[in-house]
Amino acid sequence: MIGEGALFTSHREQLAALAAHHGAPTIYKGREFVAASGLMSYGSDVRDSYRWAGIYTSRVLKGEKPADLPVQQATKVELFINLKTAHALDFTVPLPVSGRADSDTLQQKIPVRVP
C-alpha cells in the first residue's frame, strides 16, 4: 500500500514502475497512480472533498459558526483498476469487477457507499 502525499504523488510513475519490476501488487489512495500504471486505487473522491470545503467556507462566510457545523466524512469512495497492469502481474481480477471495466487501460470507477 502506497500512501498519499506530495512526495508519493510526485514520484507516482517511478513507484508504479518499481512495483511492477518487483511484481508487487500495490494499492494506492489516488486514481492518478492507476493512470501511471499502478495496479489499483481505493479512496474518496478528492473533488467531492473540495466541493464540501467550498460549501463549508460559504456557510462560515455567511455568518454560521464553524463549531455549529456538523462533521462530514466521505460518503463515496472509488475503486480504479488498471487491467493492463493486472495482466502484466498475472493478477486475476474477479469477473464481476473486470466485466464492468470500460477500458483496458484504466479504469473502472466503482462507487461504494459508506454507511
GROMACS elastic network, one bead per residue, 0.5 to 0.9 nm:
[ bonds ]
;  ai    aj funct       b0    kb
    1    25     6  0.86991   500
    1    26     6  0.54750   500
    1    28     6  0.59286   500
    1    29     6  0.83316   500
    2     8     6  0.76393   500
    2    15     6  0.86062   500
    2    26     6  0.71122   500
    2    27     6  0.63994   500
    2    28     6  0.51042   500
    2    29     6  0.71219   500
    3     8     6  0.70859   500
    3     9     6  0.89757   500
    3    27     6  0.88880   500
    3    28     6  0.64312   500
    3    29     6  0.62100   500
    3    30     6  0.88114   500
    4     7     6  0.80524   500
    4     8     6  0.60919   500
    4     9     6  0.66999   500
    4    28     6  0.75632   500
    4    29     6  0.59644   500
    4    30     6  0.72119   500
    5     8     6  0.55161   500
    5     9     6  0.60121   500
    5    10     6  0.84586   500
    6     9     6  0.51194   500
    6    10     6  0.58810   500
    6    11     6  0.85456   500
    7    10     6  0.53878   500
    7    11     6  0.64630   500
    7    12     6  0.86947   500
    8    11     6  0.52469   500
    8    12     6  0.59283   500
    8    15     6  0.77201   500
    9    12     6  0.50650   500
    9    13     6  0.86145   500
    9    30     6  0.84675   500
    9    32     6  0.80174   500
    9    33     6  0.75597   500
   10    13     6  0.81577   500
   11    14     6  0.54131   500
   11    15     6  0.61643   500
   11    16     6  0.86701   500
   12    15     6  0.50643   500
   12    16     6  0.60476   500
   12    17     6  0.84868   500
   12    32     6  0.79042   500
   12    33     6  0.57135   500
   12    36     6  0.65479   500
   12    37     6  0.88654   500
   12    38     6  0.81646   500
   13    16     6  0.52288   500
   13    17     6  0.61111   500
   13    18     6  0.85368   500
   13    33     6  0.73818   500
   13    36     6  0.53376   500
   13    37     6  0.72971   500
   13    38     6  0.80797   500
   14    17     6  0.50737   500
   14    18     6  0.59972   500
   14    19     6  0.85467   500
   14    36     6  0.88541   500
   15    18     6  0.50964   500
   15    19     6  0.61407   500
   15    20     6  0.85663   500
   15    33     6  0.86531   500
   15    38     6  0.80548   500
   16    19     6  0.51774   500
   16    20     6  0.61545   500
   16    21     6  0.85542   500
   16    26     6  0.82638   500
   16    33     6  0.71812   500
   16    34     6  0.83037   500
   16    36     6  0.67080   500
   16    37     6  0.59043   500
   16    39     6  0.78822   500
   17    20     6  0.50798   500
   17    21     6  0.59927   500
   17    22     6  0.86613   500
   17    36     6  0.86345   500
   17    37     6  0.74641   500
   17    38     6  0.78296   500
   18    21     6  0.50384   500
   18    22     6  0.63449   500
   18    23     6  0.84995   500
   18    24     6  0.85013   500
   19    22     6  0.53257   500
   19    23     6  0.59755   500
   19    25     6  0.69112   500
   19    26     6  0.69713   500
   19    38     6  0.79316   500
   20    24     6  0.60931   500
   20    25     6  0.75464   500
   20    26     6  0.88466   500
   20    37     6  0.85500   500
   20    38     6  0.79357   500
   20    39     6  0.86278   500
   20    85     6  0.77753   500
   20    88     6  0.80781   500
   20    89     6  0.70618   500
   21    24     6  0.77891   500
   22    25     6  0.89865   500
   23    88     6  0.86717   500
   23    89     6  0.59034   500
   23    90     6  0.89259   500
   24    89     6  0.77528   500
   25    38     6  0.84754   500
   25    39     6  0.63936   500
   25    40     6  0.84303   500
   25    86     6  0.81163   500
   25    89     6  0.72434   500
   25    91     6  0.78383   500
   26    38     6  0.70277   500
   26    39     6  0.58675   500
   26    40     6  0.67284   500
   26    41     6  0.83993   500
   27    33     6  0.89000   500
   27    34     6  0.88703   500
   27    38     6  0.75785   500
   27    39     6  0.63877   500
   27    41     6  0.51610   500
   27    42     6  0.71084   500
   28    31     6  0.74447   500
   28    32     6  0.89634   500
   28    33     6  0.66084   500
   28    34     6  0.78593   500
   28    38     6  0.77047   500
   28    39     6  0.81209   500
   28    40     6  0.62361   500
   28    42     6  0.64371   500
   28    43     6  0.81089   500
   29    32     6  0.89080   500
   29    33     6  0.80883   500
   29    40     6  0.86570   500
   29    41     6  0.53347   500
   29    42     6  0.54497   500
   29    43     6  0.52314   500
   29    44     6  0.80844   500
   30    33     6  0.60088   500
   30    34     6  0.76876   500
   30    40     6  0.88642   500
   30    41     6  0.57427   500
   30    42     6  0.69028   500
   30    43     6  0.64989   500
   30    44     6  0.82494   500
   30    45     6  0.84696   500
   30    46     6  0.84403   500
   30    80     6  0.89096   500
   31    34     6  0.52002   500
   31    35     6  0.65961   500
   31    36     6  0.88118   500
   31    38     6  0.88169   500
   31    40     6  0.76711   500
   31    41     6  0.55468   500
   31    42     6  0.76257   500
   31    43     6  0.82671   500
   31    78     6  0.84503   500
   31    79     6  0.81547   500
   31    80     6  0.64183   500
   31    81     6  0.88099   500
   31   107     6  0.88787   500
   32    35     6  0.50338   500
   32    36     6  0.63649   500
   32    38     6  0.85875   500
   32    41     6  0.85491   500
   33    37     6  0.66283   500
   33    38     6  0.52323   500
   33    39     6  0.80843   500
   33    40     6  0.77877   500
   33    41     6  0.72678   500
   34    37     6  0.51360   500
   34    39     6  0.59241   500
   34    40     6  0.57138   500
   34    41     6  0.64876   500
   34    80     6  0.69157   500
   34    81     6  0.67458   500
   34    82     6  0.58560   500
   34    85     6  0.88646   500
   34   105     6  0.88894   500
   34   106     6  0.67750   500
   34   107     6  0.79118   500
   35    38     6  0.68877   500
   35    82     6  0.75325   500
   35   105     6  0.78882   500
   35   106     6  0.65727   500
   35   107     6  0.83970   500
   37    40     6  0.88223   500
   37    82     6  0.66851   500
   37    84     6  0.79855   500
   37    85     6  0.61946   500
   37   105     6  0.83132   500
   37   106     6  0.84705   500
   38    41     6  0.79864   500
   38    81     6  0.82610   500
   38    82     6  0.67288   500
   38    85     6  0.67735   500
   38    86     6  0.89090   500
   39    80     6  0.83580   500
   39    81     6  0.58981   500
   39    82     6  0.52261   500
   39    83     6  0.75781   500
   39    84     6  0.84358   500
   39    85     6  0.55677   500
   39    86     6  0.60349   500
   39    89     6  0.87405   500
   40    79     6  0.71326   500
   40    80     6  0.53850   500
   40    82     6  0.60920   500
   40    83     6  0.89195   500
   40    85     6  0.88916   500
   40    86     6  0.86212   500
   40   106     6  0.89353   500
   40   107     6  0.87682   500
   41    78     6  0.76715   500
   41    79     6  0.56345   500
   41    80     6  0.52182   500
   41    81     6  0.67106   500
   41    82     6  0.89757   500
   42    77     6  0.68680   500
   42    78     6  0.55203   500
   42    80     6  0.66208   500
   42    81     6  0.89925   500
   43    46     6  0.85584   500
   43    76     6  0.84344   500
   43    77     6  0.50791   500
   43    78     6  0.55137   500
   43    79     6  0.69173   500
   44    47     6  0.88052   500
   44    48     6  0.79298   500
   44    49     6  0.79245   500
   44    74     6  0.61722   500
   44    75     6  0.79043   500
   44    76     6  0.60014   500
   44    78     6  0.60163   500
   44    79     6  0.89842   500
   45    48     6  0.53486   500
   45    49     6  0.66474   500
   45    74     6  0.79744   500
   45    76     6  0.68141   500
   45    77     6  0.60504   500
   45    78     6  0.65929   500
   46    49     6  0.50183   500
   46    50     6  0.63240   500
   46    51     6  0.86231   500
   47    50     6  0.50990   500
   47    51     6  0.61656   500
   47    52     6  0.87137   500
   48    52     6  0.63175   500
   48    53     6  0.86598   500
   48    74     6  0.81393   500
   48    76     6  0.83938   500
   49    52     6  0.51662   500
   49    53     6  0.62286   500
   49    54     6  0.87347   500
   49    73     6  0.86763   500
   49    74     6  0.73669   500
   50    54     6  0.62563   500
   50    55     6  0.86819   500
   51    54     6  0.51601   500
   51    55     6  0.63592   500
   51    56     6  0.87795   500
   52    56     6  0.61709   500
   52    57     6  0.85068   500
   52    72     6  0.83752   500
   53    56     6  0.51789   500
   53    57     6  0.60946   500
   53    58     6  0.85770   500
   54    57     6  0.50338   500
   54    58     6  0.61156   500
   54    59     6  0.86158   500
   55    58     6  0.51385   500
   55    59     6  0.62746   500
   55    60     6  0.87675   500
   56    59     6  0.50484   500
   56    60     6  0.62259   500
   56    61     6  0.85790   500
   56    66     6  0.82840   500
   56    69     6  0.79905   500
   57    60     6  0.51779   500
   57    61     6  0.61094   500
   57    62     6  0.85641   500
   58    61     6  0.51112   500
   58    62     6  0.61609   500
   58    63     6  0.88458   500
   59    62     6  0.51137   500
   59    63     6  0.66456   500
   59    64     6  0.57647   500
   59    65     6  0.83873   500
   59    66     6  0.84692   500
   59    69     6  0.86861   500
   60    63     6  0.52335   500
   60    65     6  0.61901   500
   60    66     6  0.62691   500
   60    69     6  0.88468   500
   61    64     6  0.72548   500
   64    67     6  0.86069   500
   64    68     6  0.72231   500
   64    69     6  0.77036   500
   65    68     6  0.53677   500
   65    69     6  0.69368   500
   66    69     6  0.53649   500
   66    70     6  0.86210   500
   67    70     6  0.79745   500
   69    72     6  0.89808   500
   72    75     6  0.86829   500
   74    77     6  0.71211   500
   74   113     6  0.88893   500
   74   114     6  0.74497   500
   75   112     6  0.81724   500
   75   113     6  0.57088   500
   75   114     6  0.50416   500
   75   115     6  0.73615   500
   76   111     6  0.62799   500
   76   112     6  0.58065   500
   76   113     6  0.51083   500
   76   114     6  0.63703   500
   77   110     6  0.80642   500
   77   111     6  0.57439   500
   77   112     6  0.53108   500
   77   113     6  0.66799   500
   77   114     6  0.75802   500
   78   108     6  0.88331   500
   78   109     6  0.58466   500
   78   110     6  0.55030   500
   78   112     6  0.63784   500
   79   107     6  0.83143   500
   79   108     6  0.69733   500
   79   109     6  0.55285   500
   79   110     6  0.51986   500
   79   111     6  0.68967   500
   79   112     6  0.79617   500
   80   106     6  0.68716   500
   80   107     6  0.50311   500
   80   108     6  0.51603   500
   80   109     6  0.52960   500
   80   110     6  0.70268   500
   81    84     6  0.89340   500
   81    85     6  0.84616   500
   81    86     6  0.78180   500
   81    93     6  0.86542   500
   81    97     6  0.89131   500
   81    98     6  0.85004   500
   81   101     6  0.82703   500
   81   105     6  0.85526   500
   81   106     6  0.58329   500
   81   107     6  0.51650   500
   81   108     6  0.60886   500
   81   109     6  0.80834   500
   82    85     6  0.54694   500
   82    86     6  0.62643   500
   82    87     6  0.88004   500
   82   103     6  0.86901   500
   82   104     6  0.72051   500
   82   105     6  0.56017   500
   82   107     6  0.57563   500
   82   108     6  0.81764   500
   83    87     6  0.61103   500
   83    88     6  0.85572   500
   83    93     6  0.79327   500
   83    98     6  0.77620   500
   83   101     6  0.83902   500
   83   103     6  0.80139   500
   83   104     6  0.54767   500
   83   105     6  0.59298   500
   83   106     6  0.62480   500
   83   107     6  0.74913   500
   84    87     6  0.51431   500
   84    88     6  0.61969   500
   84    89     6  0.86703   500
   84   104     6  0.61216   500
   84   105     6  0.57270   500
   84   106     6  0.77884   500
   85    89     6  0.61506   500
   85    90     6  0.84751   500
   85    91     6  0.82930   500
   85   105     6  0.81620   500
   86    89     6  0.52055   500
   86    90     6  0.61010   500
   86    92     6  0.68408   500
   86    93     6  0.72219   500
   87    91     6  0.58855   500
   87    92     6  0.73415   500
   87    93     6  0.87163   500
   88    91     6  0.75424   500
   89    92     6  0.87611   500
   92    95     6  0.86433   500
   93    96     6  0.84746   500
   93    97     6  0.66790   500
   93    98     6  0.59582   500
   94    97     6  0.55016   500
   94    98     6  0.61876   500
   94    99     6  0.84036   500
   95    98     6  0.50633   500
   95    99     6  0.55702   500
   95   100     6  0.84057   500
   96    99     6  0.53526   500
   96   100     6  0.66494   500
   97   100     6  0.54833   500
   97   101     6  0.68750   500
   97   108     6  0.79426   500
   97   110     6  0.84672   500
   98   101     6  0.52180   500
   98   102     6  0.87502   500
   98   108     6  0.79275   500
   99   102     6  0.82962   500
  100   108     6  0.65983   500
  100   109     6  0.88199   500
  100   110     6  0.84885   500
  101   104     6  0.74700   500
  101   106     6  0.77888   500
  101   107     6  0.60237   500
  101   109     6  0.78411   500
  102   105     6  0.88766   500
  102   106     6  0.78590   500
  102   107     6  0.66039   500
  102   108     6  0.61607   500
  102   109     6  0.88931   500
  103   106     6  0.56599   500
  103   107     6  0.60365   500
  103   108     6  0.74765   500
  104   107     6  0.74482   500
  106   109     6  0.88858   500
  107   110     6  0.89039   500
